[in-house]
Amino acid sequence: MLHTARLLTAGDPFLAEDLVQTALTKLYISWAAYRRAANPDAYVRRALFNALMDERRRIWRRFERSFAEVPERVSAAADDGDPDLARALGELPPRMRAAIVFRFVHDMDVTDTAEALGCSPGTVKSQTARALDKLRAALGQPRAALITLPQGAHR
């Protein structure tokens, strides 16, 4: 959960820990619904995404950022050690970032991603396509170089 939360927050470890704590609290409160869920992993991913969206709506979140140490310069470190990718992910809106994380990190199909995000499969496809275009532009890579889909796969 923490790895997914770090990706959803574009590498912010403090916010990721808060999201996991919030999601686990909500899962505990609604444990009966979690136990009845057809796909418990999807239920957890949805709880993380909802926690992220709730956190982004908080008014104080727009003005404050917490750091363990005062940074000398702005930097973002992702779990995979690619600060450029973490920065590019951080520039995406939360829904686009979640679509990329669910589709390409968790290798979910369009239908499962749509269920996790609470939207239609068409929205997932368009959000994924736009997010990939923005990532390619931010990373300065040609269209085919960033993420290639398997033969016959749909965005």
N, C-alpha and C positions, 0 to 999 in steps of 0.2 A: 504494500500500500504506500509506503514511504517513497519508493522509487517512482511510482506513478504520480504521486503528489508532487514530487520534485520536478518532474517533467511538465506537469500541468501548470506549475508556478514558474516555469522557465529557470529553475535552478535556485530559487529562494528557499533555503533550508528551514528557516524559521516559519515561514508561511506554510510550507509543506507539513511540518510537524503539527501546526495548528489545524490544518485541514484533516489530517489523519485522526487527531484527537476528537475533532468535531464529528467526523464520520463515524468513528467507533462509538461515541456517545449516542448518536442517533440510531445506530444499529442496535445498541443495547436496549434502548427505549422501545424500539419496534422489532424486538427479537422474534416474536411470533410471525410477523410478516416476512422477515428474512428467512426463517425456517421453511415457510410455505413457498418461497420464490422458486420458480422453475430453474433459474440460473443464478446461483448465489454470487458468482464472480461479477456478473453484470450488475447485480444489486449493489455490491460494494463500489464498483466503478461509478455507478449513478450517484451513490451517496457522496463520493469524493467530488464529483463534478458539481453537485448541488451545493456542497460546502464551499467550493471555490466561487460559484456564482453569488452565494450569500455574502461571502467575505468581500467580494469586489463591489457589492452594493453599499457596504458600510461607508458612511460619509467620512469618518476619520481616516479610512484607508487611503483616501485620495491625497492626504496631506502628510502622512507619517510613513517612514520606513525605518525598520529597526535593523541594526547591525551588531554583531558580536564585538567587533572592533571598528574604529573609525577608519574607513578606507582611504588610502593615499590617492587612489584613482578609482574610477568606476570599473568594475570587472564583474563578470558573471561566469561561474564555473558550473558546468553540467556534470552529471555523474560520469559521462564518458570522456570528460576532459577537453571538450571542444568548446571554448568560450565563444567563438563566433556563432556556432549553432545555438548556444544558450541565449545569446543576445538576439539573434534573429527570431527564435521562438518567443522571446519576451516582447517583441514588437507586434506579435500577432494578437488579435482579440482572443479572449478566453475560449470562446466556442470554436474558433478555427484551430487554436492550439490543441484543444481537447480532441477534435476530429483527427488531427495528425497523430497525436499520441495513441489514441485508441486504434486507428487504422494501421499504423506502421510500427509502433512499438509493441502493442499487444496483438497485432496481426488479426484484428477483428474484421469481419466483413461489413459491408455497408448496412445491412439490416440490423446487426448487433450494435453497431455504432449509433445508428438512428435511435434504437431503443434506449441506449445509455444516455444519449443527449436529449431525448424526448422530442424528436423532430422526425420529419419524413426522410426516407432514403434519398430523395432528390436534393434535399437540403444538405445532407452529408456529402453527397457528390460535389455539389457546387462549393461548399465550404472547404472541402479537401482540395479541389482544383485551385481555388483562389489562394488558399494557404500555401500550397506548393509553389505557385507563381511568385508570391511574396517572398518565400524563403529563397527561391532561386535568385530573385533580384537582390535580396539583402546579402546573399553569399557570393554574388557575382558569378554564378555558374550558369552554363547553358541549360536550356529547357530539359534535355534528356539526361543530364549528369547527376542531378540531385537524388531523385528517387525514381526508379524505374519499376513499373508494375509488371507482374508476370504476364506472359502471353495469354491473351483472352480475358484478362481481369478487367473489371470496370472500376472507375474511380468511384 
